[in-house]
Amino acid sequence: MSSLRTRFLRNIASACLILSATPAVGDFSRDIQPLLAEHCYACHGPDAQTRKSGLRFDLREGAIRELKSGSRAIVPGDLDESEMMHRIFSEDPDEMMPPPEFRKSLSNEDRIKLRNWVRDGAEYEQHWSFRTVEKPKVPAVNREDWARNPIDHFILSRLESEKMEPSP
């Protein structure tokens, strides 16, 4: 009885540690989109021929819209109303996503990344290569005489923020 109780308490403690781990959501293109592409796009991606349930995870509009069932795969900021959350954490083979026959299950770390992303608003970002190039604002610096061009302003700004001086 004692070992069963100890195992139970150890499992509860482990679950609490895993669930309390709330790393900030990183870059969508680096951290979230690859997970969706690897584990979801085969059935819920851009290919209309293979798409199931009319659900798309490659576009935000497709991921947050109401489905025929009346539910939404993703409700930004609402984990309880997001069907995706129920599916990726489910142990029921009839409910779990990705399904067992897909043979590419999500790791606990991946589930937590997706959970935190949905919790934080499920923002999609356009890949950097499709964004309009914007000229950055040149930072103001204390030693204008040292900076000969805009790049020097960026270097000097960083040095000043680190309380360092440029080499002579």
KOLGU-111219 format. One record per residue: x, y, z of N, C-alpha, C, O, CB in turn. Coordinates in pm, whole numbers, padded with zeros to 5 digits, always signed. Atoms other than C-alpha are relative to their C-alpha. Glycine has a CB too. Layout:
REM residues N
XYZXYZXYZXYZXYZ...
END
This chain:
REM residues 168
+00082-00120+00000+00000+00000+00000+00086+00126+00000+00056+00224-00067-00094+00000+00121-00087-00115-00010+00282+00235+00087+00067+00032-00133+00078+00149-00170+00105-00024+00107-00067-00025+00128+00461+00189-00247-00099+00052-00104-00062+00135-00187+00068-00128-00051+00102-00050+00091+00137+00244-00438-00028+00147+00027-00042+00228-00065-00131-00083+00013+00023-00140-00039+00078+00564-00246+00117+00089-00041+00098+00200-00090-00023+00009+00153-00119-00075+00038+00436+00677-00306+00003+00022-00151+00033+00133-00196+00127-00074+00045+00004-00013+00146+00405+00608-00680-00106+00101-00043-00082+00183-00132-00027-00136-00065+00108-00093+00032+00075+00795-00691+00044+00144+00025+00024+00232-00060-00126-00033+00082-00045-00135-00034+00223+01099-00516+00111+00046-00094+00115+00163-00133+00049+00005+00145-00107-00034+00093+00531+01089-00740-00057+00037-00137-00012+00132-00200+00099-00118-00013+00064-00031+00129+00310+01081-01051-00072+00134+00004-00065+00211-00092-00099-00111-00038+00068-00130-00014+00102+01373-00923+00102+00113-00002+00082+00215-00068-00082+00005+00131-00103-00103-00004+00418+01572-00848+00060+00022-00139+00084+00136-00179+00111-00038+00099-00055-00012+00136+00557+01497-01196-00097+00073-00091-00057+00160-00169+00031-00139-00058+00102-00066+00083+00231+01600-01361-00006+00150+00031-00018+00232-00060-00138-00064+00021+00003-00142-00039+00230+01926-01164+00119+00074-00058+00105+00187-00105-00002+00014+00154-00119-00065+00055+00585+02002-01273-00013+00021-00150+00021+00127-00202+00125-00082+00030+00016-00011+00145+00507+01932-01637-00102+00108-00034-00078+00192-00121-00043-00134-00061+00106-00095+00031+00185+02134-01634+00033+00142+00044-00018+00239-00013-00129-00043+00064-00034-00135-00045+00337+02423-01443+00111+00062-00083+00136+00182-00075+00041-00002+00146-00105-00053+00086+00619+02457-01693-00067+00085-00107-00130+00032-00199+00086-00114-00064+00066-00088+00096+00501+02761-01885+00102+00090-00068+00104+00211-00046-00108+00085+00068-00095-00085+00070+00783+02875-02106-00075+00094-00093-00180+00061-00146+00101-00085-00078+00062-00097+00090+00703+03182-02307-00004-00057-00141+00085-00132-00181+00075+00135+00003+00009+00045+00138+00588+03116-02658+00109+00072-00077+00123+00194-00069-00142+00028-00060-00107-00058+00078+00880+03169-02887-00052+00051-00133-00164+00101-00143+00110-00101-00022+00032-00046+00134+00877+03255-03253-00096-00099-00067-00069-00219-00069+00129+00017-00083+00097+00086+00067+00575+03120-03443+00066-00080-00111+00049-00202-00119-00116+00083-00056-00062+00067+00116+00777+03041-03756+00102-00105+00042+00122-00204-00029+00065+00102-00090-00104+00093-00046+01048+02864-03556-00056-00110+00089-00013-00225+00078+00107+00075+00074+00044+00094-00102+00852+02692-03277-00136-00065-00024-00153-00183+00006-00004+00068+00130+00138+00051+00011+00483+02648-03366-00031-00052-00140-00081-00163-00154-00099+00109+00037+00034+00040+00137+00447+02634-03744+00063-00134-00037-00005-00215-00100+00045+00106-00098-00055+00132+00033+00691+02339-03778-00074-00115+00069-00087-00223+00011+00147-00005+00039+00080+00103-00069+00487+02143-03519-00129-00026-00076-00168-00140-00098-00030+00042+00145+00125+00014+00074+00166+02211-03707+00026-00069-00134-00050-00156-00176-00066+00138-00022-00032+00059+00130+00332+02122-04039+00029-00149+00013-00018-00229-00068+00120+00072-00063-00039+00141-00017+00477+01795-03910-00114-00089+00048-00126-00203+00004+00116-00010+00096+00100+00084-00065+00181+01673-03707-00144+00023-00045-00230-00060-00018+00008+00020+00146+00139-00035+00031-00130+01842-03850-00031+00020-00148-00140-00013-00193-00037+00123+00073+00028-00039+00138-00094+01954-04212-00040-00116-00090-00110-00095-00188+00118+00069-00058+00035+00113+00087-00126+01602-04359-00151-00012-00013-00202-00047-00120+00059-00132+00056+00147+00010+00002-00496+01608-04267-00070+00136+00009-00186+00148-00028-00047-00087+00115+00062-00131-00023-00557+01976-04186+00088+00112-00056+00109+00214+00010-00025+00022+00150-00090-00097+00061-00329+02165-04423-00055+00061-00127-00176+00064-00147+00131-00063-00028+00043-00073+00119-00338+02348-04754-00061-00086-00111-00132-00034-00197+00116+00074-00056+00049+00087+00107-00421+02045-04972-00147-00036+00021-00181-00113+00111+00084-00128-00009+00145+00023-00014-00799+02043-05020-00038-00146-00022-00139-00192+00031-00076+00088-00100+00029+00140+00028-00786+01683-05147+00016-00089+00123-00056-00188+00138+00090-00051-00112-00026+00083-00118-00651+01546-04817-00056+00060+00129-00050-00003+00234+00149-00021+00017+00050-00070-00119-00811+01795-04577-00121-00071+00059-00213-00110-00013-00035+00145-00033+00111+00065-00071-01041+01642-04315-00073+00101+00087-00013+00193+00142+00052-00117+00085+00087-00082-00086-01330+01807-04131-00004+00146-00041-00055+00230+00034+00046-00009+00142+00000-00139+00043-01282+02125-04332+00089+00089+00084+00077+00211+00082-00140+00054+00002-00085-00073-00094-01017+02225-04079+00137+00025-00061+00200-00066-00116+00014-00077+00132-00133-00037+00049-00701+02411-04179+00080+00062+00113+00034+00154+00181-00011+00098-00118-00090-00060-00098-00410+02482-03949+00107+00086-00066+00186+00149+00004+00065-00108+00084-00101-00082+00067-00198+02652-04214-00042+00147-00008+00041+00233-00034+00027-00054-00139+00052-00137-00001-00420+02964-04200-00073+00026+00131-00151-00058+00176-00094+00025-00122+00067-00032-00126-00536+03135-03883-00151-00001-00014-00222-00053+00072+00047+00136+00052+00145-00006+00020-00882+03197-04027-00061-00140+00000-00170-00160+00053-00032+00072-00133+00050+00137+00004-00923+02824-04090+00007-00069+00134-00076-00156+00163+00078-00079-00100-00018+00064-00131-00802+02729-03743-00098+00052+00105-00132-00020+00198+00142+00020+00048+00086-00058-00104-01030+02964-03549-00148+00005-00038-00232+00040+00044+00047+00139+00032+00141-00009+00041-01350+02943-03753-00082-00113+00062-00028-00216+00102-00012-00003-00154+00090+00102-00055-01651+02750-03630-00012-00116-00099-00029-00096-00219-00141+00059+00030+00010+00120+00082-01662+02392-03758-00144-00047-00009-00231+00005+00062+00089-00112+00056+00135+00054+00015-01969+02194-03867-00056-00051+00132-00177-00046+00155-00001-00112-00104+00042+00054-00130-01979+02040-03520-00042+00110+00097-00102+00081+00201+00113-00082+00062+00031-00111-00089-02022+02387-03368+00118+00039+00088+00115+00144+00153-00118-00035+00086-00118-00032-00081-01684+02375-03197+00102+00075-00086+00085+00090-00207+00063-00128+00059-00110-00067+00069-01368+02563-03287+00128-00073+00040+00149-00105+00157+00007+00154+00036-00127+00067-00030-01027+02398-03315+00082+00086+00095+00138+00036+00193+00079-00029-00129-00076-00093-00084-00863+02705-03166-00087+00120+00034-00142+00186-00054+00131+00046-00071+00063-00123-00049-01024+02973-02954+00114+00076+00068+00149+00043+00182-00125-00028+00099-00115-00068-00055-00738+03218-02897-00022+00046+00144-00120+00115+00175+00036+00119-00087+00007-00039-00140-00675+03264-02526-00090-00086+00086-00096-00065+00207-00044+00138+00010+00095+00082-00076-00932+03000-02421+00030-00148-00021-00015-00209-00118-00146+00033-00042-00041+00141+00011-00787+02654-02360-00119-00094+00012-00124-00196-00057+00102-00033+00107+00115+00088-00022-01117+02504-02241-00090-00009-00123-00148-00115-00148-00081+00048+00118+00087-00001+00118-01307+02604-02557+00072-00044-00128+00008-00060-00232-00057+00138-00020-00078+00040+00118-01026+02501-02796+00002-00151-00013+00064-00221+00066+00144+00055+00009+00008+00145+00023-01101+02156-02933+00138-00061-00021+00162-00176+00018-00088-00029-00122-00136+00049+00020-00737+02121-03033+00063-00043+00132+00132-00146+00138+00086+00107-00067-00059+00032-00129-00637+02123-02667-00054-00132+00054+00021-00214+00106-00027+00113+00101+00059+00125-00046-00880+01845-02580+00058-00117-00077+00085-00223-00021-00154+00003-00014-00047+00109+00086-00756+01638-02873+00147-00033+00022+00183-00151+00028-00022+00036-00146-00143+00032-00013-00380+01674-02825+00036-00054+00137+00140-00118+00153+00084+00124-00030-00026+00054-00133-00403+01592-02454-00083-00126+00030-00069-00184+00137-00029+00106+00105+00086+00116-00021-00657+01309-02496+00080-00130-00004+00178-00142-00078-00111-00004-00106-00058+00135+00002-00563+00947-02422-00091-00096-00076-00053-00210-00101+00024-00051+00144+00098+00083+00071-00871+00814-02605+00041-00010-00147+00047+00092-00216-00144+00059+00014-00044+00015+00139-00758+00667-02941-00099+00054-00103-00059+00091-00214+00026-00145-00029+00101-00053+00092-01086+00780-03101-00003+00153-00002-00057+00213-00096-00137-00053+00037+00002-00145-00012-01034+01141-02991+00137+00064-00023+00145+00177-00070-00051+00039+00137-00134-00060-00003-00656+01195-02978+00047+00046-00138+00017-00015-00240+00099-00098+00058-00062-00054+00120-00471+01404-03233+00147+00025+00031+00181+00072+00139-00071+00131-00047+00027+00077+00120-00264+01321-03416-00048-00140+00036-00013-00193+00141+00124-00006-00088+00053+00133-00030-00444+00987-03440+00111-00105+00005+00216-00086-00057-00105-00040-00105-00104+00102-00015-00251+00670-03347+00054-00052-00133+00174-00079-00144-00054-00116+00079-00047+00054+00129-00235+00551-03709+00093+00097-00074+00160+00056-00169-00120-00032-00088-00090-00098+00062-00048+00871-03804+00145-00029+00035+00235+00006-00041-00038+00142+00044-00133+00046-00047+00253+00733-03608+00099+00114+00027+00219+00089+00035+00059-00092-00102-00085-00113-00038+00389+01080-03529-00070+00071+00114-00142+00169+00092+00027+00097-00121+00068-00063-00113+00273+01167-03181+00079+00122+00048+00199+00134+00024-00018-00101+00115-00062-00120-00057+00343+01497-03010+00068-00036+00132+00015-00115+00209-00105+00111+00021-00065+00017-00130+00591+01502-02724-00072+00088+00102-00147+00178+00064+00154+00035-00008+00060-00086-00104+00482+01651-02390+00046+00144-00017-00032+00238+00003+00037-00051+00141-00053-00135+00020+00707+01948-02464-00073+00070-00115-00104+00189-00106+00152-00006-00029+00072-00057+00113+00534+02001-02799-00143+00036+00039-00194+00140-00002-00001-00098-00119+00137-00029-00047+00190+01980-02636-00002+00128+00083-00092+00211+00069-00055-00119+00083-00007-00119-00086+00294+02241-02382+00025+00125-00084-00032+00230-00056+00111-00017+00107-00023-00115+00090+00427+02470-02658-00131+00042-00066-00163+00161-00071+00105-00035-00108+00128-00032+00065+00094+02446-02840-00100+00057+00099-00172+00151+00068-00058-00125-00068+00092-00050-00104-00102+02495-02517+00032+00146+00032-00058+00229+00039+00010-00087+00128-00039-00136-00033+00096+02808-02432-00027+00096-00115-00064+00212-00093+00148+00005+00038+00028-00083+00118+00060+02940-02786-00149+00034-00007-00184+00150-00031+00044-00073-00129+00145-00026+00001-00320+02902-02774-00037+00092+00117-00112+00187+00099-00082-00133+00008+00027-00082-00119-00331+03047-02420+00038+00146-00023-00031+00237+00022+00076-00056+00121-00050-00136+00023-00132+03350-02538-00058+00067-00124-00010+00173-00165+00149-00003-00012+00069-00067+00110-00363+03425-02832+00012-00065-00136-00051-00018-00231+00048+00135-00009-00012+00076+00126-00261+03178-03107+00027+00090-00120-00039+00079-00224-00126-00081-00025-00034-00090+00111-00104+03447-03323+00080-00074-00107+00174-00146-00077+00079+00121+00052-00075+00051+00114+00012+03342-03667+00087+00114-00050+00046+00229-00049-00095-00054-00113-00088-00101+00058+00307+03525-03819+00037-00044-00141+00057-00162-00168+00127+00022+00087-00043+00028+00136+00394+03549-04182+00150-00031+00003+00224+00032+00078-00032+00119-00096-00142+00033+00008+00729+03390-04267+00078+00126-00038+00031+00207-00117+00026-00114-00102-00077-00122+00022+01003+03653-04270+00025+00028-00147+00034+00144-00187+00132-00010+00073-00031-00021+00141+01070+03598-04641-00116+00064-00077-00096+00114-00188+00038-00131-00065+00116-00060+00066+00718+03720-04726-00034+00139+00055-00123+00206+00003-00120-00091+00014+00028-00131-00060+00726+04032-04508+00067+00112-00079+00170+00092-00142+00047+00003+00147-00058-00117+00064+00790+04377-04647+00122+00043+00079+00120+00050+00202-00104+00116-00009-00122-00046-00066+01140+04494-04573-00022+00142+00049-00066+00229-00027+00123-00008-00097+00016-00134-00058+01132+04792-04340+00136+00050+00045+00215-00023+00105-00100-00002+00118-00126-00060-00042+01418+05027-04282-00009+00028+00150-00100+00098+00195+00030+00131-00081+00006-00023-00144+01497+05025-03909+00037+00144+00037+00113+00210-00035+00091-00098+00073-00032-00134-00048+01513+05348-03713+00142-00005+00058+00174-00092+00139-00104+00049+00107-00138-00006-00049+01875+05442-03648-00003+00052+00143-00058+00159+00169+00090+00090-00092+00007-00042-00141+01925+05461-03270+00085+00124+00029+00188+00147-00033+00044-00114+00089-00076-00116-00046+02039+05779-03099+00111-00050+00092+00092-00146+00167-00092+00104+00074-00114+00040-00083+02380+05753-02932+00058+00123+00068+00032+00237+00027+00109-00071-00085-00060-00111-00074+02577+05963-02686+00121+00059-00074+00145+00180-00066+00042-00047+00138-00122-00046+00066+02895+05985-02895-00020+00006-00151+00029-00080-00225+00120-00092+00034+00027-00017+00144+02777+06109-03235+00129+00010-00080+00134-00033-00196-00086+00126-00023-00126-00018+00072+03138+06193-03327+00065-00133-00036+00140-00140-00134+00095+00084+00084-00061+00131+00028+03238+05824-03315-00068-00069-00117-00003-00137-00196-00005-00090+00124+00078+00069+00103+02962+05702-03545+00017+00067-00136-00013+00186-00151-00148-00005+00039-00021-00054+00135+03048+05747-03913-00113-00035-00096-00131+00029-00199+00132-00051-00056+00109+00044+00087+02749+05565-04061-00108-00065+00087-00086-00088+00206+00051-00098-00110+00110+00057-00080+02416+05411-03952+00036-00130+00073-00011-00153+00185-00118-00026-00089-00039+00126-00067+02574+05072-03873+00076+00031+00129+00057-00037+00229+00087-00087-00094-00073-00039-00121+02808+05243-03627-00096+00041+00112-00068+00016+00230+00096+00116-00031+00100-00038-00101+02501+05384-03450-00055-00124+00071-00071-00124+00193-00115+00080-00066+00052+00124-00060+02366+05031-03396+00106-00063+00092+00074-00108+00202-00042-00100-00109-00108+00059-00080+02704+04906-03271+00020+00081+00127+00028+00025+00236+00132-00006-00081-00023-00086-00116+02756+05204-03041-00118-00005+00097-00098-00003+00218+00025+00144-00045+00118+00010-00087+02400+05182-02909+00008-00125+00087-00020-00121+00206-00130-00003-00085-00013+00125-00077+02460+04820-02806+00113+00012+00102+00097-00030+00217+00026-00119-00095-00111-00018-00093+02796+04905-02652-00042+00087+00118-00012+00056+00233+00122+00063-00071+00046-00089-00107+02638+05190-02455-00098-00071+00092-00096-00049+00213-00065+00126-00059+00096+00073-00085+02358+04962-02333+00071-00099+00091+00020-00133+00198-00103-00073-00087-00081+00092-00081+02628+04725-02203+00102+00076+00085+00185+00016+00154+00072-00102-00090-00092-00088-00072+02815+05023-02051+00146-00028-00039+00236-00036+00044-00018-00019+00152-00134+00024+00056+03112+04959-02277+00037+00116-00091-00049+00191-00137+00006-00135-00076-00052-00103+00090+03330+05190-02485+00052-00067-00127+00101-00180-00121+00112+00083+00069-00058+00057+00122+03429+05134-02847+00152+00007+00005+00209+00090+00076-00053+00074-00125-00147-00006+00010+03792+05061-02928+00039+00127-00073-00035+00174-00160+00057-00127-00073-00041-00125+00067+03988+05370-03033+00031-00020-00147+00067+00076-00216+00121+00058+00068
END
